[in-house]
Amino acid sequence: MKVLTRVALTLSVLAGLAAASASDAAAASREVVVTVVDAEGRPVAGAEVVVAAESETIAQTDEQGQVTIETTAATVEVTVTARDGASGSAKSGADAINVALKGRS
């Protein structure tokens, strides 16, 4: 009976470790690069990017039209508004999201 109890206890501990590892992997953080361009494909600096993932994040694009965010969400949704009022949005599970603005002159 002692051997059977040890085997059951060992299996229980191993199952707990496997579940903890799966949980940690699911919550792993990743970087997502959002690139904002105009209708001609030129980068848009200073655009406001609102990221809806675990919580809402607001950032502005750099000179290359990019923002890098850190998230644990499987899917990221972004809404972008440029200074001139042009806007766009995208939703993706990829590590790179491209948004082409509409209405930008």
Number of C-alpha atoms within 10 A of each C-alpha: 6 7 8 9 10 11 12 12 12 12 12 12 12 12 12 12 12 12 12 12 12 12 11 11 11 12 13 11 13 12 13 19 15 21 21 31 22 20 13 10 11 12 19 23 19 19 26 19 24 17 22 17 16 12 8 10 13 14 16 19 21 16 12 14 20 23 22 16 16 12 19 16 17 15 14 20 16 21 16 24 20 23 12 10 13 16 21 19 19 15 15 14 12 12 15 12 20 18 21 21 23 16 12 17 10
